[in-house]
Amino acid sequence: MALTKKKKIIIAVAAVALLALVIIISVFASRKDEAEVTTVKLEVKPELRQTVTASGEVRPIRYIKLTSEVPGRIEEIYVNPGDQVTLGKPLVRVDPTQLQSSQEAQWAAAQQAINDVQNARNAVSNAQQGLVVAESSVASARQQLVSLQTQVDRAQVDLNTAQRELKRYTELIEAGVASRFDYDAARDKFDQAKIALQTAKANLESQRVAVKESMERANQQKISVQEAKTGIKSSEMRASQQQALLRGQSSQRSKATQLSPLNGVVADIPTRVGEYAVSQLSTTPLMTIADMSTINVEVNVDETEISNVEVGQQAKVKVDALGDKEIVAVVTQKNPLAVSKSDTQGGLSNRVNVQEAKEFKVTVELRDMPDEIRNGLRPGMSATATITTKTKNNVIAVPLEAIVEKAPPSPSPGSSVAGSVPTPSSNEKPKSLKGVYVLTGNKVKFVEITTGITGEADIEATSGVKTGDEIVRGPSRVLKTLKDGMTVKRTERKAGASGNANEGS
């Protein structure tokens, strides 16, 4: 059936309108596909620092918790929390009345013991004098014994002579030569000599008894001297014991006023004037003094970054109370035991939730502080430490916001032929590709890169890109939609303007 002229015109107009509509839609669609991106040209950065940032608190090198060493009511506290104290400064005073009474009583006991020692020494002196007298008596008795022995011997000789005379006169009388008178005289002389001998022997025996008694008295006096010497030793030991107790009481008396054991700052005073302080098993805490000669900051480093931290690395610390002032610090200790973020107790025994994130305590020592900063620091202040773990010079630094991670391409069948990369097993998770979009003309291309150390806003690119390459850095919502060969609209931006205000150069 032949078309009329009117119908042909209508069909032609409709075709033109449809073509115009297609052209308009394609133009708008092409404009919509041209995403607007921010670009940057890669340059060599003079220095790139890899850092680890962690928060914590100011900690002195040590705390000393003073406790009451003597019992008594607290009469006076000379300092307030936050005060600077020096070695030997009075801090707290406890009522010394009872301590003073005990000291005076012990002094009296010590004096009595000293007097006892003197008395014992006098007793030893007297006993030694008595021993001298007794030994002199023994010597005198022995001399007299020798004299009496001589008398006995002489009496024996006289008796023998009288006996011979009596025998001779007896023979003469029998012979009728001697008279009776001579015989009687010889007889009387013999009897007298015999009596004299008996008397001398009796005196000698008596003297022997006297010598024995003198020796026994001397021995007894020696025992008295030994006992007196033993007594003086006991008295001296008692005196030493009493003097030691007196020194202890004096020491306790002196501890009624507590003195600062170091130079530091008063961190806490839990007691008040009027409270009764006890000692020994359950001592009363008086105050806590922090040794601020060396000030540390303890921070908690995440387990994903702790491997980069080592002792000796430099750091910069900001204390919240001091504003933006940076303090130079050095890492001095890295605790090997992990601490759960929800638990302040560290150690290997913490196995409640092994999936929970862990942290490690790291200690940094503050150094080269001016006096106004040192005096302004207090234990427990919040602080943030930025630890420089690695430093590299003259590197190609890619902004972190330009990094794109893509899933690896699926391997094609038969790709695991000889000489090709083997296909990962089903148990191995394929690694994602890390790269950037390089802009050539107005089209982008994904380029895989190899990275090195990571700074605060940049990451080192060791391969894949070079100086002068123009890469897409954002926005991130656009980066996720880019594909190889896609046309974009760019806004150029220098790498030095990447906003690394905090990055060291």
LINLIN-V810186 format. One record per residue. N is the residue number from 1. RES is the residue in one letter. SS is DSSP state (2 for helix, 1 for strand, 0 for the rest). NEAR is the number of other C-alpha atoms within 12 Angstrom. D_LAST is the distance of its C-alpha to the last C-alpha in whole Angstrom. Layout:
[[N;RES;SS;NEAR;D_LAST] [N;RES;SS;NEAR;D_LAST]]
This chain:
[[1;M;0;3;85] [2;A;0;7;84] [3;L;0;10;81] [4;T;0;10;82] [5;K;2;10;80] [6;K;2;11;79] [7;K;2;12;77] [8;K;2;13;76] [9;I;2;13;74] [10;I;2;14;73] [11;I;2;15;71] [12;A;2;14;70] [13;V;2;14;68] [14;A;2;14;67] [15;A;2;14;65] [16;V;2;14;64] [17;A;2;14;62] [18;L;2;14;61] [19;L;2;14;59] [20;A;2;14;58] [21;L;2;14;57] [22;V;2;15;55] [23;I;2;14;53] [24;I;2;14;52] [25;I;2;14;51] [26;S;2;14;49] [27;V;2;14;47] [28;F;2;13;46] [29;A;2;13;45] [30;S;2;17;43] [31;R;2;15;41] [32;K;2;15;41] [33;D;2;21;39] [34;E;0;23;37] [35;A;1;29;34] [36;E;1;28;31] [37;V;1;35;28] [38;T;1;31;24] [39;T;1;36;22] [40;V;1;32;19] [41;K;1;34;19] [42;L;0;35;16] [43;E;0;29;14] [44;V;1;28;12] [45;K;1;32;8] [46;P;1;18;6] [47;E;1;26;5] [48;L;1;34;7] [49;R;1;34;8] [50;Q;1;34;12] [51;T;1;34;13] [52;V;1;36;17] [53;T;1;28;18] [54;A;1;33;21] [55;S;1;30;24] [56;G;1;30;26] [57;E;1;31;28] [58;V;1;35;28] [59;R;1;32;30] [60;P;1;33;32] [61;I;1;25;33] [62;R;1;22;36] [63;Y;1;26;39] [64;I;1;24;42] [65;K;1;23;45] [66;L;1;32;48] [67;T;1;32;51] [68;S;0;34;55] [69;E;0;29;56] [70;V;0;39;60] [71;P;0;31;62] [72;G;1;31;62] [73;R;1;29;62] [74;I;1;30;58] [75;E;1;24;59] [76;E;1;25;56] [77;I;1;29;52] [78;Y;0;26;51] [79;V;0;30;47] [80;N;0;23;45] [81;P;0;24;42] [82;G;0;23;39] [83;D;0;27;41] [84;Q;1;28;39] [85;V;1;29;42] [86;T;0;22;42] [87;L;0;17;44] [88;G;0;15;48] [89;K;0;23;48] [90;P;1;22;51] [91;L;1;37;50] [92;V;1;39;53] [93;R;1;34;56] [94;V;1;41;59] [95;D;0;31;63] [96;P;0;29;64] [97;T;2;21;68] [98;Q;2;19;69] [99;L;2;28;66] [100;Q;2;25;68] [101;S;2;18;72] [102;S;2;22;71] [103;Q;2;27;70] [104;E;2;20;73] [105;A;2;20;75] [106;Q;2;26;73] [107;W;2;25;74] [108;A;2;19;77] [109;A;2;23;77] [110;A;2;28;76] [111;Q;2;23;78] [112;Q;2;22;81] [113;A;2;29;80] [114;I;2;26;80] [115;N;2;20;83] [116;D;2;26;84] [117;V;2;28;83] [118;Q;2;23;85] [119;N;2;22;88] [120;A;2;29;87] [121;R;2;26;87] [122;N;2;19;90] [123;A;2;25;92] [124;V;2;27;91] [125;S;2;22;92] [126;N;2;20;95] [127;A;2;28;96] [128;Q;2;26;95] [129;Q;2;19;98] [130;G;2;23;100] [131;L;2;27;99] [132;V;2;22;100] [133;V;2;21;104] [134;A;2;27;104] [135;E;2;26;104] [136;S;2;19;106] [137;S;2;24;109] [138;V;2;27;108] [139;A;2;20;109] [140;S;2;20;112] [141;A;2;26;113] [142;R;2;25;113] [143;Q;2;19;114] [144;Q;2;23;117] [145;L;2;28;118] [146;V;2;21;118] [147;S;2;20;121] [148;L;2;27;123] [149;Q;2;25;122] [150;T;2;19;124] [151;Q;2;25;127] [152;V;2;27;127] [153;D;2;22;128] [154;R;2;22;130] [155;A;2;30;132] [156;Q;2;25;132] [157;V;2;19;134] [158;D;2;25;136] [159;L;2;29;137] [160;N;2;22;138] [161;T;2;22;140] [162;A;2;30;142] [163;Q;2;26;142] [164;R;2;20;144] [165;E;2;25;146] [166;L;2;27;147] [167;K;2;21;148] [168;R;2;21;150] [169;Y;2;27;152] [170;T;2;25;153] [171;E;2;19;154] [172;L;2;19;156] [173;I;2;19;158] [174;E;2;14;159] [175;A;2;12;160] [176;G;0;12;162] [177;V;0;15;160] [178;A;0;19;158] [179;S;0;17;159] [180;R;2;19;158] [181;F;2;15;156] [182;D;2;21;154] [183;Y;2;27;153] [184;D;2;20;152] [185;A;2;20;150] [186;A;2;29;148] [187;R;2;25;148] [188;D;2;19;146] [189;K;2;26;144] [190;F;2;29;143] [191;D;2;23;142] [192;Q;2;22;140] [193;A;2;30;138] [194;K;2;25;137] [195;I;2;20;136] [196;A;2;26;134] [197;L;2;28;132] [198;Q;2;23;132] [199;T;2;22;131] [200;A;2;28;128] [201;K;2;25;127] [202;A;2;20;127] [203;N;2;23;125] [204;L;2;28;122] [205;E;2;21;122] [206;S;2;20;121] [207;Q;2;25;118] [208;R;2;25;117] [209;V;2;19;116] [210;A;2;23;115] [211;V;2;27;112] [212;K;2;22;111] [213;E;2;20;111] [214;S;2;26;109] [215;M;2;26;107] [216;E;2;19;106] [217;R;2;24;105] [218;A;2;27;103] [219;N;2;23;101] [220;Q;2;20;101] [221;Q;2;27;99] [222;K;2;25;97] [223;I;2;19;96] [224;S;2;25;96] [225;V;2;27;93] [226;Q;2;22;91] [227;E;2;21;91] [228;A;2;27;90] [229;K;2;26;87] [230;T;2;19;86] [231;G;2;24;86] [232;I;2;28;84] [233;K;2;23;81] [234;S;2;22;82] [235;S;2;27;81] [236;E;2;26;79] [237;M;2;19;77] [238;R;2;24;77] [239;A;2;28;76] [240;S;2;23;73] [241;Q;2;22;73] [242;Q;2;28;73] [243;Q;2;25;71] [244;A;2;20;68] [245;L;2;24;69] [246;L;2;28;69] [247;R;2;20;66] [248;G;2;21;64] [249;Q;2;27;66] [250;S;2;24;64] [251;S;2;21;61] [252;Q;2;29;61] [253;R;2;29;63] [254;S;2;24;59] [255;K;0;29;57] [256;A;0;35;59] [257;T;1;33;56] [258;Q;1;34;53] [259;L;1;29;50] [260;S;0;32;46] [261;P;0;23;45] [262;L;0;26;42] [263;N;0;25;39] [264;G;1;34;38] [265;V;1;39;38] [266;V;1;36;41] [267;A;1;32;39] [268;D;1;25;43] [269;I;0;26;46] [270;P;0;21;49] [271;T;0;28;52] [272;R;0;24;54] [273;V;0;21;57] [274;G;0;16;60] [275;E;0;23;59] [276;Y;1;23;61] [277;A;1;31;58] [278;V;0;23;60] [279;S;0;22;59] [280;Q;2;13;59] [281;L;2;11;59] [282;S;2;13;57] [283;T;0;18;56] [284;T;0;28;54] [285;P;1;29;51] [286;L;1;42;50] [287;M;1;32;46] [288;T;1;33;43] [289;I;1;41;41] [290;A;1;37;37] [291;D;1;30;36] [292;M;1;36;33] [293;S;1;27;32] [294;T;1;26;30] [295;I;1;39;28] [296;N;1;42;27] [297;V;1;45;25] [298;E;1;37;27] [299;V;1;40;25] [300;N;1;39;27] [301;V;1;38;24] [302;D;1;25;26] [303;E;0;26;28] [304;T;0;15;26] [305;E;0;24;22] [306;I;2;29;24] [307;S;2;19;24] [308;N;2;25;20] [309;V;0;38;21] [310;E;0;27;22] [311;V;0;23;23] [312;G;0;20;21] [313;Q;0;29;17] [314;Q;1;30;15] [315;A;1;39;15] [316;K;1;35;15] [317;V;1;43;18] [318;K;1;32;19] [319;V;1;33;23] [320;D;2;23;25] [321;A;2;21;27] [322;L;2;21;25] [323;G;0;15;23] [324;D;0;14;19] [325;K;0;19;19] [326;E;1;25;16] [327;I;1;33;18] [328;V;1;28;17] [329;A;1;31;19] [330;V;1;32;19] [331;V;1;34;21] [332;T;1;28;25] [333;Q;1;24;27] [334;K;1;28;27] [335;N;1;26;31] [336;P;1;21;32] [337;L;1;23;34] [338;A;1;31;34] [339;V;1;31;34] [340;S;1;28;35] [341;K;0;22;34] [342;S;0;15;37] [343;D;0;18;38] [344;T;0;16;37] [345;Q;0;18;39] [346;G;1;21;37] [347;G;0;19;39] [348;L;0;14;41] [349;S;0;13;44] [350;N;0;20;42] [351;R;0;17;43] [352;V;0;14;44] [353;N;0;14;42] [354;V;0;14;40] [355;Q;0;10;39] [356;E;0;17;37] [357;A;0;20;33] [358;K;1;30;32] [359;E;1;33;30] [360;F;1;34;29] [361;K;1;35;29] [362;V;1;45;26] [363;T;1;41;26] [364;V;1;46;23] [365;E;1;37;24] [366;L;1;36;22] [367;R;0;25;22] [368;D;0;17;21] [369;M;0;22;23] [370;P;0;15;25] [371;D;2;12;28] [372;E;2;11;28] [373;I;2;23;26] [374;R;2;26;28] [375;N;2;20;31] [376;G;2;24;30] [377;L;0;39;29] [378;R;0;34;32] [379;P;0;36;33] [380;G;0;24;32] [381;M;0;26;30] [382;S;1;25;27] [383;A;1;36;24] [384;T;1;36;21] [385;A;1;39;19] [386;T;1;39;15] [387;I;1;43;15] [388;T;1;36;13] [389;T;1;30;15] [390;K;1;26;13] [391;T;1;27;10] [392;K;1;27;10] [393;N;1;18;9] [394;N;1;18;10] [395;V;1;30;12] [396;I;1;36;14] [397;A;1;49;12] [398;V;1;51;15] [399;P;1;40;15] [400;L;2;31;17] [401;E;2;31;20] [402;A;2;39;21] [403;I;0;35;22] [404;V;1;34;26] [405;E;1;22;28] [406;K;1;24;31] [407;A;0;15;34] [408;P;0;16;35] [409;P;0;11;38] [410;S;0;13;42] [411;P;0;17;43] [412;S;0;12;46] [413;P;0;9;50] [414;G;0;11;50] [415;S;0;14;47] [416;S;0;14;47] [417;V;0;12;49] [418;A;0;9;48] [419;G;0;8;45] [420;S;0;11;43] [421;V;0;12;41] [422;P;0;15;43] [423;T;0;22;43] [424;P;0;15;42] [425;S;0;10;45] [426;S;0;7;46] [427;N;0;7;44] [428;E;0;8;41] [429;K;0;11;38] [430;P;0;17;37] [431;K;0;13;33] [432;S;0;15;31] [433;L;1;19;30] [434;K;1;24;26] [435;G;1;35;25] [436;V;1;44;24] [437;Y;1;45;26] [438;V;1;43;26] [439;L;1;35;28] [440;T;1;24;30] [441;G;0;16;32] [442;N;0;25;33] [443;K;1;26;33] [444;V;1;32;31] [445;K;1;27;31] [446;F;1;31;29] [447;V;1;30;28] [448;E;1;24;27] [449;I;0;29;24] [450;T;1;23;23] [451;T;1;26;20] [452;G;1;22;17] [453;I;1;30;15] [454;T;1;33;14] [455;G;0;37;11] [456;E;0;29;12] [457;A;0;29;13] [458;D;1;39;12] [459;I;1;37;14] [460;E;1;39;14] [461;A;1;37;17] [462;T;1;23;19] [463;S;1;20;22] [464;G;0;22;24] [465;V;0;31;22] [466;K;0;24;20] [467;T;0;23;18] [468;G;0;20;20] [469;D;0;30;22] [470;E;1;35;22] [471;I;1;46;22] [472;V;1;47;24] [473;R;1;40;21] [474;G;1;32;24] [475;P;0;22;26] [476;S;2;21;27] [477;R;2;16;30] [478;V;2;25;31] [479;L;2;33;29] [480;K;0;23;31] [481;T;0;23;34] [482;L;0;31;33] [483;K;0;25;35] [484;D;0;20;35] [485;G;0;18;36] [486;M;0;27;36] [487;T;1;26;35] [488;V;1;34;33] [489;K;1;25;32] [490;R;1;28;28] [491;T;1;21;26] [492;E;0;23;23] [493;R;0;22;19] [494;K;1;25;16] [495;A;2;32;14] [496;G;2;24;11] [497;A;2;19;13] [498;S;0;29;13] [499;G;0;16;13] [500;N;0;23;10] [501;A;0;13;10] [502;N;0;19;9] [503;E;0;26;6] [504;G;0;24;4] [505;S;0;19;0]]
